[in-house]
Each structure stands twice: as structure tokens, then as C-alpha cells.
Amino acid sequence: MATYNLNKIIVPFSDFIFNKDEHVDPEILDRILQWHFFPINQIAHSTDVSHIACHRTIEHEKRKGRIKGKGGRNFWSEHTFEKSQRQPEGKGATDIGGKDLYTLAELLIQNTSYTRFAIYANQRFIHCDYAFPDRGRRYFDGSWNELSENKYFDIIEEI
């Protein structure tokens, strides 16, 4: 596990839980800490992090009409921390935003082991997850069209 030097917590842990009124499995809480909370707080010492959305329950996904097996979905959202073929350890996902998305994107790539990055230009946030680690680092737009790293940064630069 990586070691982090956090003298001050900038992004509170509660920001990583979307459905604060629903039970979250303690094992998932541990994964949020390890794979999202610590790395993002390290980055937050260097640039603004003003938006976080990390864990969502399967019940939340169902209420939003996002059903596994429906419409070609083979998996629950990465935000549910489901252990699956695309991410056997269930490391989950986070959506992150800030004032300077370009710097934030650079720091996320340089200082984390996320494998997929999707830029949601209209909503001004970056989705990061660990899906399909065997495919290496990959970049997408908000419609999940795969991009080169250069095109990904071109889109961010235009925001």
C-alpha cells in the first residue's frame, strides 16, 4: 500500500459517501480510504478539489434506473465498488472536480494508479476508476468514447 504524508485533511471523508443515510459495508469504507481518500487528499495539497462523488449504493443505482443486465449493462456502476471481472478487487470510482481541471488531471495521472479517466466537460468533473487494469491507462470523453491522452487534455484545456 502507498504511504501518504497528510498533515491536514482537506477533503473530508464524508464527502466520499454519496448516500449518507444508507449503510455502507465496512470493507467498502476501507477501499474508499485506500484507493480514493488518501490519494485525493494528497493531491488536494497541490490544487483545488471542490467536488467529490465516490460511493453510491446499488439501491441508489436501482432508483436511478441503472439496472445491471438492462440496456447492455453487464456490471453495476464502478461507484458501487462491485467486485467483478472488470475490477476483481472492487476498487471503485470517484468523480472529482476543481477550479483548475487541467492541473487536477495532471496530478491524478502522476500521483494515482487509476486506470480510466473520463472528462465530463459540461459538468466540469473527471471520473476516475480502476476498471480493466490489464488494459493500462485509458482516457475517455463523457460519452465513454476512447481518446488519446493528448485529445483528453485538449478537451480539458477548452473548458
Secondary structure, 3 states (H helix, E strand, C coil): CCCCCCCCCCCCHHHHECCCCCCCCHHHHHHHHHHHHHHHHHHHCCCCCCEEECECCHHHHHHCCCCCCCCCCCCCCHHHCCCCCCCCCCCCEEEEECCCHHHHHHHHHHHCCCCEEEEECCCCEEEEECCCHHHCCEEEECCCCEECHHHHHHHHHHC
